[in-house]
């Protein structure tokens, strides 16, 4: 008698273990007028602390003495041990008196010899990145929008290829004193033709105007905390603050970054806006929206979050 041995194999589902992958970083370009008001420096510093979230493709400088601004940015990066491409925009210092001045912060980098060359033609750089990564790049625009207008001169619909543009731009229902008296906001008023072109571009633009920035103040206690941190980043910020030469900074520009990074701290509204010949950003009722504007910020929570970034970083 033959023994028949039956082997029963149970087939169980096998799940392959995939290595966990960090989410892809958001590609960004930072366009700024570093060297005038101190808030550009705090915005750049904030971005450097957020490189777990953002891939900074490049930094571009706009308005006036753009090469001086680029040199300042290059020293800021070198002091904080960062390697990010920097591109100077078109020098507009011959256009008007305000664009020609030598900002006190420029003394911080006067005579500084960059270890890597500063490149020129910011508009070409922005155009190339948007064409290389259509629908993937966020632009943080925190200065006059001269570079944005210049890139549209190269390719009229190029800004449509940006995933979004978060711009510190405009005064819609509140002004510099955070009251209902609106103002011709600086980034608009110093280059009105560029501002008009930007607003009418049809791009996906989110505006951090004075309505959500004018109340964001860095008080003496927090400035002392940044000074006492004694890191390359906080030392750079403190040095530039001293050269800025005023008392309490308003952190206009970091708010544009915050609206992307911390949307839960903001309320926004879709409206139609227009720039008039005096540089005012007017809301036009009953027109199809062409903008999303910030209308409310949780100021205390926002300041607490960025202070944690400045104090807990280790660049």
C-alpha positions in Angstrom: 0.0 0.0 0.0 1.4 3.3 -1.0 1.4 6.1 1.4 0.3 9.3 -0.2 1.5 12.2 1.6 -0.3 15.4 0.8 1.3 18.6 1.7 -1.1 21.5 2.0 0.4 24.8 1.4 -1.6 27.8 2.5 -1.0 30.8 0.4 -1.1 33.9 2.5 -1.0 37.4 1.0 2.4 39.0 1.2 2.6 42.7 1.7 5.9 44.3 0.6 7.3 46.7 3.1 8.1 49.9 1.3 10.6 52.2 2.9 8.9 55.3 4.3 9.5 58.4 2.2 9.3 61.9 3.4 6.9 64.0 1.3 8.4 66.0 -1.5 9.5 69.5 -0.5 7.6 72.4 -2.0 9.7 74.2 -4.6 9.9 78.0 -4.0 11.5 81.2 -5.3 12.0 84.1 -2.9 11.9 87.5 -4.5 12.8 90.4 -2.2 14.2 93.9 -1.8 16.5 92.9 1.1 18.3 95.9 2.6 15.5 98.5 2.9 13.0 97.7 5.7 14.3 95.0 8.1 11.4 92.6 7.5 13.0 91.1 4.3 15.8 89.8 6.5 13.4 88.2 9.0 11.5 86.6 6.1 14.7 85.2 4.6 15.8 83.9 8.0 12.4 82.3 8.4 12.6 80.5 5.1 16.1 79.2 6.0 14.6 77.6 9.1 11.9 75.8 7.0 14.0 73.8 4.6 12.4 70.7 5.8 9.3 72.0 4.1 10.7 74.1 1.2 13.2 73.5 -1.5 14.5 77.0 -2.2 15.4 77.1 -5.9 16.8 80.5 -5.7 16.7 84.0 -4.2 16.1 87.0 -6.5 16.5 90.7 -5.7 14.3 93.5 -7.0 14.1 97.2 -7.1 16.8 99.9 -6.9 20.3 98.7 -6.2 19.7 95.1 -6.9 23.4 94.1 -6.9 23.9 95.5 -3.4 20.8 93.6 -2.3 22.2 90.4 -3.9 25.6 90.9 -2.1 23.7 91.3 1.2 21.8 88.1 0.6 25.0 86.3 -0.3 26.7 87.3 2.9 23.6 86.3 4.9 23.7 82.8 3.3 27.4 82.5 3.8 27.1 83.5 7.5 24.4 80.9 8.0 26.3 78.2 6.0 23.7 77.9 3.2 24.3 77.4 -0.5 21.4 78.8 -2.6 21.6 80.5 -6.0 21.1 84.3 -5.9 20.1 86.4 -8.9 20.1 90.2 -9.1 17.2 91.7 -10.9 17.2 94.7 -13.1 18.8 97.7 -11.4 16.2 100.5 -11.3 18.2 103.0 -9.3 18.0 105.6 -12.1 14.2 105.6 -12.2 13.6 107.7 -9.2 15.3 109.2 -6.1 14.0 106.5 -3.7 15.4 103.7 -5.8 18.9 105.1 -5.7 19.6 105.4 -1.9 22.2 103.4 -0.1 20.4 101.5 2.7 22.2 101.3 6.1 22.0 97.5 6.0 24.3 97.5 2.9 27.2 98.4 5.2 27.0 94.9 6.6 28.1 93.4 3.3 30.1 96.4 1.9 33.4 95.1 0.6 32.3 91.4 1.1 33.7 89.1 -1.5 31.3 86.2 -2.2 32.8 82.8 -2.5 30.3 82.1 -5.3 29.5 84.6 -8.0 26.3 86.5 -7.9 24.3 85.9 -11.0 22.3 88.5 -12.9 19.0 88.5 -14.7 16.5 87.4 -12.1 13.7 87.4 -14.7 15.4 84.8 -16.9 15.9 82.6 -13.8 12.3 82.8 -12.8 11.1 82.1 -16.4 13.4 79.1 -16.6 12.2 77.6 -13.3 8.5 78.1 -14.1 9.0 76.4 -17.5 11.0 73.6 -16.0 8.5 72.9 -13.2 5.1 74.1 -14.4 2.5 74.1 -11.7 5.0 73.2 -9.0 6.7 76.4 -7.9 5.5 78.9 -5.3 6.9 82.4 -5.5 7.1 84.4 -2.4 7.2 88.0 -3.6 7.9 90.5 -0.8 9.2 93.5 -2.6 8.1 95.7 -5.5 7.0 93.4 -8.3 9.5 94.7 -10.9 10.9 91.2 -11.5 7.4 89.8 -11.9 6.7 92.5 -14.6 10.0 91.8 -16.3 9.4 88.1 -16.5 6.0 88.8 -18.1 7.8 90.9 -20.7 9.8 87.8 -21.6 6.7 85.5 -21.7 3.3 87.2 -21.1 1.5 84.3 -19.5 4.5 82.8 -17.6 3.1 83.5 -14.1 0.2 81.2 -14.9 2.8 78.4 -14.6 3.4 79.2 -10.9 1.5 77.0 -8.5 0.8 80.2 -6.5 2.3 83.6 -5.7 2.2 84.8 -2.1 2.8 88.5 -2.3 3.3 91.1 0.4 1.4 93.7 -1.5 -1.4 96.2 -1.1 -3.6 98.0 1.4 -7.2 96.9 0.9 -9.3 97.8 4.0 -6.5 98.6 6.5 -3.5 100.8 6.3 0.0 101.1 7.9 -1.5 102.0 11.3 -3.9 99.0 11.1 -6.9 101.3 10.9 -9.5 101.8 8.2 -7.4 104.5 6.5 -5.9 102.7 3.5 -2.5 103.7 2.0 -0.6 103.4 -1.2 1.5 100.5 0.1 5.3 100.7 -0.6 5.6 97.6 -2.9 2.9 99.0 -5.1 3.6 102.7 -5.0 7.3 102.6 -6.0 6.6 100.7 -9.3 3.0 101.3 -10.2 3.2 100.1 -13.9 4.7 96.8 -12.7 2.0 96.5 -10.0 -0.8 97.0 -12.5 0.7 94.4 -14.8 1.1 92.0 -11.9 -2.5 92.4 -10.6 -3.8 91.9 -14.2 -1.7 88.8 -14.9 -4.4 86.3 -14.2 -2.0 84.3 -12.0 -3.0 82.6 -8.8 -2.0 85.4 -6.4 -2.6 85.4 -2.6 -2.1 88.9 -1.1 -0.6 89.5 2.3 -1.5 93.2 2.4 -1.4 95.6 5.3 -4.7 94.1 6.4 -2.8 91.1 7.9 0.7 92.5 8.3 0.6 95.9 9.8 -0.1 94.5 13.3 2.7 92.0 13.4 5.3 93.7 15.6 8.5 92.3 17.1 8.7 93.7 20.6 11.7 94.3 22.7 11.4 91.1 24.7 11.4 89.0 21.5 14.2 91.0 20.0 16.3 90.3 23.1 15.5 86.6 22.9 16.8 86.6 19.3 19.9 88.5 20.3 20.6 86.2 23.2 20.2 83.0 21.1 23.7 83.7 19.6 23.5 81.5 16.5 24.8 82.4 13.0 21.2 83.2 11.9 20.1 85.2 14.9 23.4 87.1 15.0 22.9 88.1 11.4 19.3 89.2 12.1 20.5 91.2 15.2 23.3 92.9 13.3 21.1 94.0 10.4 18.4 95.2 13.0 21.0 97.5 14.5 22.0 98.9 11.1 18.3 99.4 10.3 18.4 101.9 13.1 14.7 102.0 14.2 12.9 100.6 17.2 10.1 98.1 16.7 10.1 96.1 13.4 6.8 95.3 11.7 7.2 91.9 10.2 5.3 92.5 7.0 7.2 90.1 4.8 7.2 86.9 7.0 3.4 87.0 6.9 3.5 86.2 3.1 5.3 83.0 4.0 3.0 82.3 7.0 -0.1 82.4 4.7 1.3 79.4 2.9 2.9 77.6 5.8 0.2 78.2 8.4 -3.1 78.8 6.6 -5.1 77.9 9.7 -4.0 81.2 11.2 -5.6 83.3 8.5 -8.9 84.2 6.9 -9.0 85.2 3.3 -11.5 86.5 0.8 -11.8 86.4 -2.9 -12.2 89.8 -4.5 -11.5 91.8 -7.6 -8.7 94.3 -7.1 -7.3 97.0 -9.3 -4.2 99.3 -8.9 -5.0 103.0 -9.6 -2.6 105.6 -10.9 -1.7 106.7 -7.3 -0.7 103.2 -6.2 -3.8 102.3 -4.2 -5.1 98.8 -4.4 -8.8 99.2 -4.8 -11.4 96.5 -4.3 -13.9 96.6 -7.1 -17.4 95.3 -6.1 -19.4 93.0 -8.3 -16.5 92.1 -10.5 -15.2 88.5 -11.0 -12.5 87.8 -8.4 -8.9 88.1 -9.6 -7.3 87.8 -6.2 -7.4 86.2 -2.7 -6.6 88.7 0.0 -5.8 88.2 3.7 -8.5 89.7 5.9 -7.6 88.3 9.4 -4.5 87.0 11.1 -4.1 85.3 14.5 -1.2 87.6 15.3 -0.1 86.1 18.7 -0.1 82.6 17.3 1.8 83.6 14.2 4.5 85.4 16.2 4.8 82.5 18.6 5.4 80.1 15.7 8.0 82.1 13.9 9.8 82.9 17.2 10.0 79.1 17.8 11.6 78.8 14.3 14.2 81.5 15.0 15.1 80.2 18.4 15.1 76.4 17.8 16.9 76.3 14.5 20.5 75.0 14.2 21.6 76.0 10.7 
